[in-house]
Amino acid sequence: MNREEITLLGFEIVSYAGDARSKLMDALKAAQEGNYIEAEELVEAANTCIVDAHRAQTSLLQKEAAGEDLAFSVTLMHGQDHLMTTLLLKDLMKHMIELYKRGE
């Protein structure tokens, strides 16, 4: 893959992770308002975005594992950062939604 292709893949990961993050924050708001079914649906929608981001990431890992020399891209690093923090946010949201449920 050339640098441009890797940069585009980075943008793809940023986009999916960003969509997931937005859905997770919306899920928290729904839970705060007592809309637990909506909150859980938003978490599931976020998970779908995360799976798509993982697919993009996995394609790179497979190429590197096959010995392909991949160009460096700050955009890809940015995408990896977004994905990592979104995964953490997903885990936290599940716990926070559960805490809101117990508080009623």
Secondary structure as GFF3:
##gff-version 3
##sequence-region A 1 104
A	DSSP	alpha_helix	3	32	.	.	.	ID=ss1
A	DSSP	alpha_helix	36	65	.	.	.	ID=ss2
A	DSSP	alpha_helix	74	102	.	.	.	ID=ss3
###
